[in-house]
Amino acid sequence: MTPYEYGKYIGNLFAPTWGQGNNFEGYVKGAIYNMSFLCPSDAGLVVKENEDGSVSIRTDDSIWHKFFPEGQGFASYDEFLDYMRGINEPIADHMGATITIKRQDTQLVFTLKKK
């Protein structure tokens, strides 16, 4: 099983715990809440509502790398990102949204968009 597939498995288990689906505002608030706990305090979070109605949550990408030292950790940083994509996609879908997670310059960007 790949990190992405395992993430999807976990995401499908968690999705119903986010309450009644198709609630974009609830999804955005929940995502910000969760990321504020997951994100290292020195990475910070920048939340922005975009012109198209999507919401971007940015954090310093380099801070996350300290948890995944190349060749020394239980997983690589890329595997971590694949797992994060897998876990977040079913939750977003349940909440009537999509999510993309990508590296952009020195930032890790989570973009949430209502379907």
C-alpha positions, 0 to 999 in steps of 0.5 A, spaced: 500 500 500 502 506 498 502 512 502 497 515 498 492 509 498 493 509 506 492 516 507 485 515 503 483 509 507 484 514 513 481 519 510 475 515 508 474 513 516 475 520 518 470 524 513 464 522 516 466 525 523 466 532 520 459 532 520 454 533 515 457 534 508 457 539 503 459 545 508 464 549 505 465 554 511 465 548 516 470 545 512 475 551 511 474 552 519 476 545 520 482 545 516 485 551 519 483 548 526 487 542 524 493 545 521 494 550 526 495 544 531 499 540 525 503 545 523 510 547 527 509 553 531 515 556 527 512 555 520 506 559 521 499 559 517 497 564 512 490 564 510 487 567 504 480 567 501 482 568 493 478 571 488 475 565 485 472 563 492 477 558 494 481 559 500 489 558 500 492 556 507 500 557 506 506 555 511 513 555 510 515 548 507 522 548 509 520 547 516 516 541 515 523 538 512 526 537 519 521 532 521 523 528 515 530 527 514 532 524 508 534 517 509 534 517 516 526 517 517 520 513 517 518 516 511 520 521 506 518 528 505 514 526 498 511 520 502 508 525 507 505 529 502 502 523 498 499 521 505 497 528 506 493 528 499 490 521 500 487 523 507 485 530 505 481 528 499 476 524 502 474 529 507 474 535 502 469 531 498 465 529 504 464 537 505 463 538 498 470 541 496 476 539 493 483 540 496 490 541 492 497 540 496 503 543 492 509 546 494 510 553 491 517 556 492 518 556 499 511 555 501 507 549 502 500 551 499 493 547 501 488 550 496 480 548 498 475 550 493 468 549 493 465 544 488 
